[in-house]
């Protein structure tokens, strides 16, 4: 049975920002300067990895929880009834 993760809002927001930055970097033309995006992605990665939430999980929680965190971030930013698509 998979563990259920309840993520704090700030951790979900960090993951959503990481995903947006990654998508922006992937969409950037090869000739565009991507230094700012790459640096932001590195900074967000560090914040995600060292977030205090992970210290409360036993052993492999960080690895197992990463997938669920990405799903939670997608669900939080996905357009739904009454919400517009994220820009």
N, C-alpha and C positions, 0 to 999 in steps of 0.2 A: 504494500500500500504506500502510495506517495504521500509525503508529508504536506500539510497545508501551510502555506506561508501567508502571513498578514503583514504586508509591507507598509512602512510609514509613508505618508504623502511626499515628504521631501526626497525619499529614495526613488519613488516612482517618477517624480519630476526630473531628477537627475538622469534616470535611464531614458526618459523621453527626450531630454536635451541631447544626450549622447546619440540616440537614434537619429534625431533630426540633423545633427552635425555630421554624422556618418553619411546620411543620404545626401546632404549638401556637397560633401566632399566627393562622393561617387558621381554626382551630376556635373561637377565642375569640369570645364574643358581642360584638355591636357596643357594648353598654353596659359591657363589662368594661374595666377599666384595662389597657391593653396596653403601657404605657411600658416596663416591665421587659423584656418580650419583644422589643420593638423595639430597645431599647438592646443587648440580648444579641445580636440578629441583626447589628447594625452592628459590634459588637466582633468577632464570629466572622468576619464578612466581611473585616474588616481583617486578621485573623490568617491567613485562607486566602489572601488576595491577596499578602501579604508573606512567606509561608512560604519558607524558604531553598531548598526543593526546586525551585521555579520558576526560580531563577537559573541552575541547571545545564542547563536546556533551551534549545535553539536557538530563536531568533525567536518563532514562534507557538506554542510548546509550551504556554504557559499556557492559551491559548484552546482548543486542540485537546485538551489534557489534562483540561480541566474536565469534559467529558462523561464521559470514562473514570473520573475521580475520583468523580463522582456514582454511576456504576454500581458501582464498587468499594465505596463506602460502603453502598449498598443491599445488595449481596451480603454484606457483613460483618455487617449487622444483620438480614438476612432470616432468618425461622425456617427451620430445616432439621432433619434427623434429629438428635435429641438436644438441640435448642435450642428454647427457648420463644420466643413472639412478643415483640418489644420492647414495653415498656409505654409 
